[in-house]
């Protein structure tokens, strides 16, 4: 069964259209996959940044509580001054040992 010129042209056109459709689908799927990978990357980055933020907030709260105790608790202030700064009262004798 021989095909005439018009039928051959229609088959080539259909084949070209099918190839173009498949090529477009492959292109858009690859773009979609790249976008999804980028989305996952940004989600991971957001989780890491949120964790860092939570850690910074905890550190800030800890330091704020320490500062509050320094200002409002005289016994704590005295203990910190003795331990960290090596202060003593005028009638006390301080011994320092080498470790």
N, CA, C and O atoms as a GROMACS GRO file, in nm:
protein
  396
    1UNK      N    1   0.085  -0.117   0.000
    1UNK     CA    2   0.000   0.000   0.000
    1UNK      C    3   0.090   0.124   0.000
    1UNK      O    4   0.157   0.153   0.099
    2UNK      N    5   0.090   0.191  -0.105
    2UNK     CA    6   0.173   0.310  -0.122
    2UNK      C    7   0.096   0.432  -0.074
    2UNK      O    8  -0.022   0.449  -0.100
    3UNK      N    9   0.170   0.515  -0.002
    3UNK     CA   10   0.109   0.638   0.049
    3UNK      C   11   0.132   0.750  -0.051
    3UNK      O   12   0.239   0.760  -0.111
    4UNK      N   13   0.035   0.831  -0.067
    4UNK     CA   14   0.054   0.944  -0.157
    4UNK      C   15   0.127   1.056  -0.082
    4UNK      O   16   0.150   1.047   0.038
    5UNK      N   17   0.161   1.157  -0.154
    5UNK     CA   18   0.242   1.268  -0.101
    5UNK      C   19   0.174   1.336   0.018
    5UNK      O   20   0.241   1.370   0.115
    6UNK      N   21   0.046   1.356   0.013
    6UNK     CA   22  -0.029   1.423   0.120
    6UNK      C   23  -0.028   1.339   0.247
    6UNK      O   24  -0.013   1.393   0.357
    7UNK      N   25  -0.042   1.210   0.235
    7UNK     CA   26  -0.043   1.121   0.352
    7UNK      C   27   0.095   1.116   0.417
    7UNK      O   28   0.107   1.114   0.539
    8UNK      N   29   0.201   1.113   0.333
    8UNK     CA   30   0.337   1.114   0.388
    8UNK      C   31   0.364   1.244   0.463
    8UNK      O   32   0.424   1.244   0.570
    9UNK      N   33   0.320   1.354   0.406
    9UNK     CA   34   0.338   1.484   0.470
    9UNK      C   35   0.264   1.487   0.604
    9UNK      O   36   0.318   1.538   0.703
   10UNK      N   37   0.144   1.435   0.609
   10UNK     CA   38   0.065   1.431   0.733
   10UNK      C   39   0.133   1.344   0.839
   10UNK      O   40   0.135   1.378   0.957
   11UNK      N   41   0.190   1.230   0.795
   11UNK     CA   42   0.261   1.144   0.890
   11UNK      C   43   0.384   1.214   0.946
   11UNK      O   44   0.408   1.209   1.066
   12UNK      N   45   0.462   1.280   0.862
   12UNK     CA   46   0.580   1.353   0.909
   12UNK      C   47   0.540   1.468   1.002
   12UNK      O   48   0.608   1.496   1.101
   13UNK      N   49   0.432   1.532   0.969
   13UNK     CA   50   0.382   1.640   1.054
   13UNK      C   51   0.338   1.585   1.190
   13UNK      O   52   0.368   1.645   1.293
   14UNK      N   53   0.268   1.472   1.190
   14UNK     CA   54   0.225   1.410   1.315
   14UNK      C   55   0.345   1.364   1.395
   14UNK      O   56   0.348   1.381   1.517
   15UNK      N   57   0.444   1.306   1.328
   15UNK     CA   58   0.566   1.262   1.397
   15UNK      C   59   0.642   1.381   1.455
   15UNK      O   60   0.690   1.375   1.568
   16UNK      N   61   0.652   1.488   1.379
   16UNK     CA   62   0.719   1.610   1.428
   16UNK      C   63   0.644   1.671   1.545
   16UNK      O   64   0.706   1.716   1.642
   17UNK      N   65   0.512   1.672   1.537
   17UNK     CA   66   0.432   1.724   1.647
   17UNK      C   67   0.446   1.639   1.772
   17UNK      O   68   0.453   1.693   1.883
   18UNK      N   69   0.451   1.507   1.756
   18UNK     CA   70   0.471   1.417   1.870
   18UNK      C   71   0.608   1.441   1.932
   18UNK      O   72   0.620   1.447   2.054
   19UNK      N   73   0.711   1.455   1.848
   19UNK     CA   74   0.846   1.482   1.899
   19UNK      C   75   0.852   1.615   1.973
   19UNK      O   76   0.913   1.625   2.079
   20UNK      N   77   0.788   1.716   1.918
   20UNK     CA   78   0.784   1.848   1.981
   20UNK      C   79   0.711   1.840   2.116
   20UNK      O   80   0.756   1.900   2.213
   21UNK      N   81   0.601   1.768   2.121
   21UNK     CA   82   0.525   1.752   2.246
   21UNK      C   83   0.609   1.682   2.352
   21UNK      O   84   0.614   1.726   2.466
   22UNK      N   85   0.675   1.573   2.313
   22UNK     CA   86   0.759   1.499   2.408
   22UNK      C   87   0.876   1.586   2.454
   22UNK      O   88   0.911   1.585   2.572
   23UNK      N   89   0.936   1.660   2.363
   23UNK     CA   90   1.048   1.749   2.399
   23UNK      C   91   1.002   1.855   2.499
   23UNK      O   92   1.072   1.884   2.597
   24UNK      N   93   0.886   1.913   2.474
   24UNK     CA   94   0.833   2.014   2.567
   24UNK      C   95   0.805   1.953   2.704
   24UNK      O   96   0.832   2.015   2.807
   25UNK      N   97   0.751   1.834   2.704
   25UNK     CA   98   0.721   1.767   2.832
   25UNK      C   99   0.850   1.740   2.909
   25UNK      O  100   0.856   1.765   3.030
   26UNK      N  101   0.953   1.690   2.840
   26UNK     CA  102   1.082   1.664   2.906
   26UNK      C  103   1.140   1.795   2.960
   26UNK      O  104   1.191   1.797   3.072
   27UNK      N  105   1.133   1.901   2.883
   27UNK     CA  106   1.185   2.030   2.928
   27UNK      C  107   1.114   2.079   3.054
   27UNK      O  108   1.178   2.118   3.151
   28UNK      N  109   0.980   2.076   3.052
   28UNK     CA  110   0.905   2.126   3.167
   28UNK      C  111   0.919   2.037   3.289
   28UNK      O  112   0.918   2.087   3.402
   29UNK      N  113   0.933   1.907   3.270
   29UNK     CA  114   0.958   1.819   3.384
   29UNK      C  115   1.095   1.849   3.444
   29UNK      O  116   1.109   1.851   3.566
   30UNK      N  117   1.196   1.872   3.361
   30UNK     CA  118   1.329   1.904   3.414
   30UNK      C  119   1.327   2.038   3.488
   30UNK      O  120   1.391   2.052   3.592
   31UNK      N  121   1.254   2.135   3.436
   31UNK     CA  122   1.241   2.264   3.506
   31UNK      C  123   1.168   2.244   3.639
   31UNK      O  124   1.207   2.302   3.741
   32UNK      N  125   1.064   2.163   3.637
   32UNK     CA  126   0.989   2.137   3.759
   32UNK      C  127   1.075   2.067   3.863
   32UNK      O  128   1.069   2.102   3.981
   33UNK      N  129   1.154   1.968   3.823
   33UNK     CA  130   1.243   1.899   3.916
   33UNK      C  131   1.348   1.994   3.974
   33UNK      O  132   1.378   1.989   4.093
   34UNK      N  133   1.403   2.080   3.889
   34UNK     CA  134   1.501   2.178   3.939
   34UNK      C  135   1.438   2.273   4.039
   34UNK      O  136   1.500   2.308   4.140
   35UNK      N  137   1.317   2.315   4.012
   35UNK     CA  138   1.246   2.404   4.105
   35UNK      C  139   1.217   2.333   4.236
   35UNK      O  140   1.229   2.393   4.344
   36UNK      N  141   1.179   2.206   4.228
   36UNK     CA  142   1.151   2.130   4.351
   36UNK      C  143   1.278   2.112   4.433
   36UNK      O  144   1.273   2.121   4.556
   37UNK      N  145   1.391   2.085   4.369
   37UNK     CA  146   1.518   2.073   4.443
   37UNK      C  147   1.554   2.205   4.510
   37UNK      O  148   1.600   2.206   4.624
   38UNK      N  149   1.533   2.314   4.440
   38UNK     CA  150   1.560   2.446   4.498
   38UNK      C  151   1.468   2.471   4.618
   38UNK      O  152   1.511   2.525   4.720
   39UNK      N  153   1.342   2.432   4.606
   39UNK     CA  154   1.246   2.445   4.714
   39UNK      C  155   1.292   2.364   4.836
   39UNK      O  156   1.286   2.414   4.948
   40UNK      N  157   1.337   2.240   4.815
   40UNK     CA  158   1.387   2.158   4.926
   40UNK      C  159   1.510   2.223   4.990
   40UNK      O  160   1.525   2.221   5.112
   41UNK      N  161   1.598   2.279   4.908
   41UNK     CA  162   1.717   2.346   4.960
   41UNK      C  163   1.677   2.464   5.050
   41UNK      O  164   1.734   2.482   5.157
   42UNK      N  165   1.580   2.543   5.005
   42UNK     CA  166   1.537   2.657   5.085
   42UNK      C  167   1.466   2.612   5.213
   42UNK      O  168   1.478   2.679   5.316
   43UNK      N  169   1.394   2.501   5.207
   43UNK     CA  170   1.331   2.449   5.329
   43UNK      C  171   1.437   2.408   5.430
   43UNK      O  172   1.424   2.438   5.549
   44UNK      N  173   1.541   2.339   5.385
   44UNK     CA  174   1.649   2.297   5.474
   44UNK      C  175   1.720   2.420   5.533
   44UNK      O  176   1.752   2.423   5.652
   45UNK      N  177   1.743   2.518   5.449
   45UNK     CA  178   1.807   2.642   5.496
   45UNK      C  179   1.719   2.712   5.600
   45UNK      O  180   1.770   2.763   5.700
   46UNK      N  181   1.587   2.714   5.577
   46UNK     CA  182   1.495   2.776   5.673
   46UNK      C  183   1.498   2.701   5.806
   46UNK      O  184   1.499   2.764   5.912
   47UNK      N  185   1.499   2.566   5.801
   47UNK     CA  186   1.506   2.489   5.926
   47UNK      C  187   1.634   2.520   6.003
   47UNK      O  188   1.631   2.534   6.125
   48UNK      N  189   1.746   2.530   5.931
   48UNK     CA  190   1.873   2.560   5.996
   48UNK      C  191   1.871   2.700   6.059
   48UNK      O  192   1.918   2.720   6.171
   49UNK      N  193   1.816   2.797   5.986
   49UNK     CA  194   1.811   2.935   6.036
   49UNK      C  195   1.716   2.945   6.156
   49UNK      O  196   1.746   3.016   6.252
   50UNK      N  197   1.603   2.875   6.150
   50UNK     CA  198   1.509   2.876   6.263
   50UNK      C  199   1.575   2.814   6.386
   50UNK      O  200   1.556   2.862   6.497
   51UNK      N  201   1.652   2.706   6.366
   51UNK     CA  202   1.725   2.645   6.478
   51UNK      C  203   1.827   2.741   6.536
   51UNK      O  204   1.840   2.751   6.658
   52UNK      N  205   1.900   2.813   6.450
   52UNK     CA  206   1.996   2.912   6.498
   52UNK      C  207   1.927   3.024   6.574
   52UNK      O  208   1.978   3.072   6.675
   53UNK      N  209   1.812   3.066   6.524
   53UNK     CA  210   1.736   3.171   6.591
   53UNK      C  211   1.689   3.125   6.728
   53UNK      O  212   1.699   3.200   6.826
   54UNK      N  213   1.640   3.003   6.738
   54UNK     CA  214   1.596   2.949   6.866
   54UNK      C  215   1.712   2.940   6.965
   54UNK      O  216   1.697   2.971   7.083
   55UNK      N  217   1.827   2.898   6.916
   55UNK     CA  218   1.946   2.891   7.000
   55UNK      C  219   1.986   3.031   7.047
   55UNK      O  220   2.023   3.048   7.164
   56UNK      N  221   1.980   3.130   6.960
   56UNK     CA  222   2.015   3.267   6.998
   56UNK      C  223   1.916   3.322   7.100
   56UNK      O  224   1.955   3.392   7.193
   57UNK      N  225   1.788   3.290   7.082
   57UNK     CA  226   1.689   3.336   7.180
   57UNK      C  227   1.713   3.273   7.316
   57UNK      O  228   1.700   3.341   7.419
   58UNK      N  229   1.747   3.144   7.319
   58UNK     CA  230   1.776   3.078   7.446
   58UNK      C  231   1.898   3.139   7.514
   58UNK      O  232   1.899   3.161   7.635
   59UNK      N  233   2.001   3.166   7.435
   59UNK     CA  234   2.122   3.228   7.489
   59UNK      C  235   2.090   3.369   7.542
   59UNK      O  236   2.140   3.408   7.648
   60UNK      N  237   2.009   3.444   7.470
   60UNK     CA  238   1.971   3.577   7.515
   60UNK      C  239   1.894   3.570   7.646
   60UNK      O  240   1.919   3.648   7.738
   61UNK      N  241   1.800   3.476   7.656
   61UNK     CA  242   1.721   3.461   7.780
   61UNK      C  243   1.811   3.422   7.897
   61UNK      O  244   1.793   3.471   8.008
   62UNK      N  245   1.908   3.333   7.871
   62UNK     CA  246   2.001   3.293   7.977
   62UNK      C  247   2.085   3.412   8.024
   62UNK      O  248   2.103   3.432   8.144
   63UNK      N  249   2.134   3.490   7.930
   63UNK     CA  250   2.216   3.606   7.968
   63UNK      C  251   2.132   3.716   8.035
   63UNK      O  252   2.179   3.784   8.126
   64UNK      N  253   2.009   3.730   7.989
   64UNK     CA  254   1.921   3.828   8.051
   64UNK      C  255   1.891   3.790   8.196
   64UNK      O  256   1.888   3.877   8.283
   65UNK      N  257   1.869   3.662   8.223
   65UNK     CA  258   1.845   3.616   8.360
   65UNK      C  259   1.969   3.637   8.446
   65UNK      O  260   1.958   3.675   8.563
   66UNK      N  261   2.086   3.611   8.390
   66UNK     CA  262   2.212   3.632   8.461
   66UNK      C  263   2.229   3.780   8.497
   66UNK      O  264   2.264   3.815   8.610
   67UNK      N  265   2.204   3.867   8.399
   67UNK     CA  266   2.216   4.011   8.422
   67UNK      C  267   2.115   4.058   8.526
   67UNK      O  268   2.147   4.141   8.611
   68UNK      N  269   1.991   4.005   8.519
   68UNK     CA  270   1.888   4.041   8.617
   68UNK      C  271   1.933   4.002   8.757
   68UNK      O  272   1.915   4.078   8.852
   69UNK      N  273   1.991   3.883   8.770
   69UNK     CA  274   2.038   3.840   8.903
   69UNK      C  275   2.153   3.927   8.951
   69UNK      O  276   2.162   3.958   9.070
   70UNK      N  277   2.240   3.968   8.860
   70UNK     CA  278   2.350   4.058   8.900
   70UNK      C  279   2.296   4.189   8.956
   70UNK      O  280   2.350   4.242   9.053
   71UNK      N  281   2.190   4.241   8.895
   71UNK     CA  282   2.136   4.370   8.938
   71UNK      C  283   2.049   4.359   9.064
   71UNK      O  284   2.043   4.454   9.142
   72UNK      N  285   1.983   4.246   9.084
   72UNK     CA  286   1.883   4.238   9.190
   72UNK      C  287   1.915   4.141   9.302
   72UNK      O  288   1.841   4.139   9.401
   73UNK      N  289   2.020   4.062   9.294
   73UNK     CA  290   2.054   3.967   9.398
   73UNK      C  291   2.194   3.997   9.451
   73UNK      O  292   2.293   3.959   9.389
   74UNK      N  293   2.203   4.066   9.565
   74UNK     CA  294   2.334   4.106   9.617
   74UNK      C  295   2.426   3.986   9.649
   74UNK      O  296   2.547   3.995   9.631
   75UNK      N  297   2.369   3.877   9.696
   75UNK     CA  298   2.451   3.760   9.727
   75UNK      C  299   2.512   3.700   9.600
   75UNK      O  300   2.628   3.659   9.600
   76UNK      N  301   2.433   3.696   9.494
   76UNK     CA  302   2.484   3.646   9.367
   76UNK      C  303   2.594   3.738   9.313
   76UNK      O  304   2.696   3.690   9.264
   77UNK      N  305   2.573   3.869   9.322
   77UNK     CA  306   2.672   3.966   9.278
   77UNK      C  307   2.802   3.948   9.356
   77UNK      O  308   2.910   3.951   9.297
   78UNK      N  309   2.792   3.930   9.486
   78UNK     CA  310   2.911   3.910   9.568
   78UNK      C  311   2.984   3.782   9.529
   78UNK      O  312   3.107   3.781   9.518
   79UNK      N  313   2.910   3.675   9.508
   79UNK     CA  314   2.972   3.547   9.471
   79UNK      C  315   3.043   3.558   9.336
   79UNK      O  316   3.154   3.508   9.319
   80UNK      N  317   2.979   3.625   9.240
   80UNK     CA  318   3.041   3.642   9.108
   80UNK      C  319   3.168   3.728   9.120
   80UNK      O  320   3.270   3.697   9.059
   81UNK      N  321   3.161   3.835   9.199
   81UNK     CA  322   3.278   3.922   9.215
   81UNK      C  323   3.393   3.846   9.281
   81UNK      O  324   3.509   3.865   9.245
   82UNK      N  325   3.362   3.759   9.376
   82UNK     CA  326   3.466   3.682   9.443
   82UNK      C  327   3.525   3.576   9.349
   82UNK      O  328   3.647   3.562   9.341
   83UNK      N  329   3.439   3.503   9.280
   83UNK     CA  330   3.487   3.394   9.196
   83UNK      C  331   3.557   3.442   9.069
   83UNK      O  332   3.665   3.394   9.036
   84UNK      N  333   3.497   3.534   9.001
   84UNK     CA  334   3.551   3.574   8.870
   84UNK      C  335   3.655   3.685   8.878
   84UNK      O  336   3.750   3.688   8.801
   85UNK      N  337   3.636   3.776   8.973
   85UNK     CA  338   3.728   3.890   8.980
   85UNK      C  339   3.830   3.878   9.092
   85UNK      O  340   3.925   3.956   9.098
   86UNK      N  341   3.812   3.780   9.178
   86UNK     CA  342   3.907   3.759   9.287
   86UNK      C  343   3.895   3.864   9.398
   86UNK      O  344   3.992   3.887   9.470
   87UNK      N  345   3.781   3.927   9.412
   87UNK     CA  346   3.762   4.027   9.516
   87UNK      C  347   3.745   3.960   9.652
   87UNK      O  348   3.703   3.845   9.663
   88UNK      N  349   3.780   4.038   9.755
   88UNK     CA  350   3.762   3.991   9.892
   88UNK      C  351   3.728   4.112   9.978
   88UNK      O  352   3.751   4.226   9.939
   89UNK      N  353   3.672   4.083  10.093
   89UNK     CA  354   3.643   4.192  10.188
   89UNK      C  355   3.774   4.238  10.250
   89UNK      O  356   3.874   4.166  10.247
   90UNK      N  357   3.774   4.359  10.308
   90UNK     CA  358   3.899   4.413  10.363
   90UNK      C  359   3.959   4.327  10.474
   90UNK      O  360   4.081   4.324  10.489
   91UNK      N  361   3.878   4.259  10.551
   91UNK     CA  362   3.932   4.180  10.663
   91UNK      C  363   3.956   4.033  10.625
   91UNK      O  364   3.987   3.952  10.713
   92UNK      N  365   3.944   3.997  10.498
   92UNK     CA  366   3.963   3.859  10.455
   92UNK      C  367   4.102   3.839  10.395
   92UNK      O  368   4.163   3.932  10.342
   93UNK      N  369   4.149   3.718  10.404
   93UNK     CA  370   4.276   3.680  10.346
   93UNK      C  371   4.247   3.580  10.233
   93UNK      O  372   4.178   3.480  10.256
   94UNK      N  373   4.298   3.607  10.113
   94UNK     CA  374   4.269   3.523   9.997
   94UNK      C  375   4.390   3.437   9.967
   94UNK      O  376   4.502   3.487   9.955
   95UNK      N  377   4.368   3.307   9.954
   95UNK     CA  378   4.472   3.213   9.916
   95UNK      C  379   4.448   3.170   9.771
   95UNK      O  380   4.336   3.136   9.733
   96UNK      N  381   4.554   3.172   9.692
   96UNK     CA  382   4.544   3.127   9.553
   96UNK      C  383   4.643   3.012   9.534
   96UNK      O  384   4.760   3.022   9.570
   97UNK      N  385   4.591   2.904   9.477
   97UNK     CA  386   4.672   2.785   9.456
   97UNK      C  387   4.690   2.763   9.307
   97UNK      O  388   4.597   2.780   9.228
   98UNK      N  389   4.810   2.725   9.270
   98UNK     CA  390   4.836   2.688   9.130
   98UNK      C  391   4.780   2.548   9.108
   98UNK      O  392   4.794   2.460   9.195
   99UNK      N  393   4.719   2.527   8.997
   99UNK     CA  394   4.658   2.395   8.971
   99UNK      C  395   4.757   2.300   8.911
   99UNK      O  396   4.722   2.185   8.883
   0.00000   0.00000   0.00000
